[in-house]
Amino acid sequence: MRHTRAWRAIAPLTVLAALAAGCSSGGAARGEPGSAEPIVIGQTAGTTGFMSVFDIPVQQGMQLAVDDINARGGVLGRQLKMITTNNETDVSKIQTAAQDVLDQGAEFVVTSCDFDIGGPAARVANDAGKIALGCAGGPLYGVDGVGPMTYNFYPGSRTEGALLAEYAKEKGYSRPFVITDQGLEYSQVVGDFFEKRWTDLGGTLVGKETYQNGDESAASQIAAAQRANPDVILVASYPPGGATLLRQLRAAGLTQPLLGSAAFDGTYWTDAVPGLSDFTILSAGGLNGDDPVPARNEFFTRLQQRTGEPAASANYPLEGYSIVQAIARAVERAGSTDTAAVKAELDRFTNEDLLLGPTTFTADCHIPSGRPMLLKTYTDGTPKVIGQRTVQSLMGQAPC
């Protein structure tokens, strides 16, 4: 797989007034306003396997958005219907799972939040003439890597890496050490773009090492960091292996401030690193009522009421909710579920006020790399929002 993730969603969605006219080629049974048939949104997800900690929260956010919109009359007089197939986080089953939702009548396909797992599903949807939507960190989930009918709702791992470098510079660090997980393109790009942006800001690394998610020992990486004596360490990784790495760094006496990628967002992994402090990451939303956007705080309260437990992470439920928001708004404005018409409306999104935040797409750019992200610092295992940042430069290397 190759990209990032995130969690959660918002309070009731305001649906636009139904637009008049605008027939799709599907006729009254499938595309016209007022059709009795529901608008089917298909999710192909890893509801088992390691992707389940990301894709199930996406599913929860999507379902809440579907219910909110249906309670307000649906879209173009039609109810939304969500269906999900399980790809089992198995690369040999991704395309079949994607085809399954299409066979069940999906007019839009939401894929796993990762390029390696989500990308093949997006291609199946595009080949069938359907729009694919997801939340992958890497720059290939979009126009360049999949095609012009694929939309990524996550700012991307390039944005993460550059933002973390800018934050490190702002904090006055001068001797960063980078450990980059080779398990995913997502983590590789975070580490790579931290170094690129740090160099662009006039700095140099005191050292860097690679790591493989799942390795039981990080002895060589720890020894290298100890020799380098950095003033901050970037852990460009993700759970579960990334949590093992963090625990071993602290156990080895490396007390320096730690920075991490947004894949660490949440608390579902923190039992593996008891009492973790001075660890700062990026995130899409606040989990403890500390989000600067009140609607997101309300969303997480509602999500907890529905699921019976606090959300384990912020980005993914937010992604799920916002993707459904975007589909609903684009269909309303198009007056149809016709793929070309809906694509044209998505390509007009300019700072569209989704629950995730302002989202911009163009015909050539389907990755909102300039969306602001929150900074969170963990103290005794609990994350707290400490600020918000917008990337200042991607050095001309943004995907769009």
Secondary structure, 3 states (H helix, E strand, C coil): CCCCCCECCCCCCCCCCCCCCCCCCCCCCCCCCCCCCCEEEEEEECCCCCCHHHHHHHHHHHHHHHHHHHHCCCECCECEEEEEEECCCCCCCHHHHHHHHHHCCCCEEECCCCHHHHHHHHHHHHHCCCEEEECCCCCCCCCCCCCCCEEECCCCHHHHHHHHHHHHHHCCCCCEEEEEECCCHHHHHHHHHHHHHHHHCCCCCCEEEEECCCCCCCHHHHHHHHHHCCCEEEEECCCCHHHHHHHHHHHCCCCCCEEECHHHCCCCCHHHCCCCCCEEEEECCCCCCCCCCHHHHHHHHHHHHHHCCCCCCCHHHHHHHHHHHHHHHHHHHHCCCCHHHHHHHHCCCCCEEECCEEECCCCCCCCCCCCCEEEEEEECCEEEEEEEECCCCCCCCCCC
